[in-house]
Amino acid sequence: MNEIVITIIGAVVTAVVLPLIALGGKALLNYINTKIKDEKLKTALTQAVELAEKSVDMIAQTYVDELKKKGEFDANTQTAALNYALENAKNLIAPEAATLIAANVGNLDDYLKTIIESYIKTNK
């Protein structure tokens, strides 16, 4: 029974919450955090957002900005930059946080990618 409930919650979060994060970013995260009673999960979600945003900033500074200066930033390099930021965020997040997010939100990659894309859009 618990597995069914967790699966349903994961599906709802993936279908509803992740797209809303892309729209509302930190404001939505703050709202969600007021509703979550599990302090470890709150910390994990906040950590994921912060690490994803720092990864984007780092990739922009070390990769994207240089390609833009050279006029070489295109769809392929944009996809590569997204993947670099995703991999960097995944490497930085604590294993316990990654496990909590995956268990409560669903796919960690999808969660981080949504945060990264939202952050990029709001900072263009």
N, C-alpha and C positions, 0 to 999 in steps of 0.2 A: 504494500500500500504506500509506504513512504517513497519508494522508487517512482511510483506513478505520479505522486504529488510533486516530487522534485523535477521530474521530466516535464510536467505541465508548467511549473513555475519557470523552468529554464526556457521553454518555448515562448511563454508570454514575455519574459524579459528580453529574449532575442528579437521577437517580433515587434514589441512595443517600446521597451525602455531604450534599447540601443539606438533606434532612429531618433528618439526624443533627445538623447544625449547629443546627437549631432546638431539638433536644433537649439538646444538650450545650454549646452556646455556646463560650465561650473554652477550656474544657477540651479539647473536641474540636479546636479550632483549634491549640492547643498540641501535641496528639498528632500531628495531620496535619503540622504544621511539623517535627516530629522525623523524619518519613518523607520529606519533600521535600528533595531535594538542591539544587535550584535556588534560590539565595539571593534572586534577584530576585523569583521567584514567592512565596516566603515573605513577603518584604517587602510585596508587592502585596496578598496576602491579609490580612495583619495591618493594613495601611493601610485596606483596605476595611472591616474590622470596626470599627476605631477611628472612621473617618469616619461610618459608618452610625450608630453609637451616639451620637456627638456631634450628628449631625443630629436624631436622635430627641429628645435632651435640649433642643436649641435650639427645635425645633417645640413641644415640650411647654411650654417656658417662655414662648414668644412667642405661641402660638396655643391650644393645648389647655387650659392652666390657666385662661385668661381665659374661654373658652367654658364650661368646667365651672362657674366661679363664677357665670356668668349662667344656668346650667341649659340651655344651648343645645348641649351636646355630645351628638350622636346618631350614628346609623350613617352618615349622609351626611358629617358633619364629621369623623368618625373615618376614613373613606376618604380624605377630602381631606388630613387630617393625614399619613396614610401616604404618599400621593402627594407631598406637600411634602417629607417626610423623604427619600424616594427620590430626588427630583429634586435636592435639596440635596447628598446624598451623591454622586450622579453628577457634579455640577458641581465638587465638591471633589477627587475622586480624580484622580490624575495620569493623563494619557493613556496613558503606557507601562504603568502598573499596570492600567488598564482593559483594554488590549489583551492583556496577559498572562493576566488572569483569564478574559476571554472565550475565549481560545485554549485554556486548560487546564481550565476549570470549565464553561464553556458560557455561557449568557445572563447578562450582567452584571446586568441588571435583576432577574432571578430570584434571583441570588446575594445582591444587596443587600437585596431585599425579604425574603428568608428571615432574614437577619441582623437586619433592623429588627424583624420580627415576633417573633423570638426574644427580642430585647432588651426589647421592650415587655412581653412575657409575663412575663419574669423580674423586671421592675421594677414590676409592677402593685401 
